[in-house]
């Protein structure tokens, strides 16, 4: 089966070659995603906070690298790509903080 080739739109250089997923690959991914969702439900709020903050810190630490990859992949100006990478880290920190604010009530 042929690969999906990602090219830098400015230079036509190959950024990555990705194998096409089969129906079986997709079925397996759906099963794994459902299992991950079930497992996430059992993670305590404190652990969710810690995991999300660690993820946010990792994204922030690699923001320049992620921005460069995104620019090479889709041609976005590097400044915009840096902003997006940092916005991802900020969003993860926001939702990590939301875990701390959970009051345990719902609106019927």
Number of C-alpha atoms within 10 A of each C-alpha: 7 8 11 12 13 16 17 17 15 11 9 10 13 13 16 13 12 11 11 12 13 10 9 9 10 11 12 12 13 12 11 12 12 12 11 11 11 11 10 11 10 10 12 11 16 11 13 19 20 16 15 20 20 16 17 23 16 12 20 19 13 14 21 18 15 18 22 18 17 21 20 23 18 15 16 16 13 16 13 13 23 21 13 16 21 21 16 17 22 17 13 21 19 14 16 23 16 13 17 12 10 9 8 5 6 5 3 3
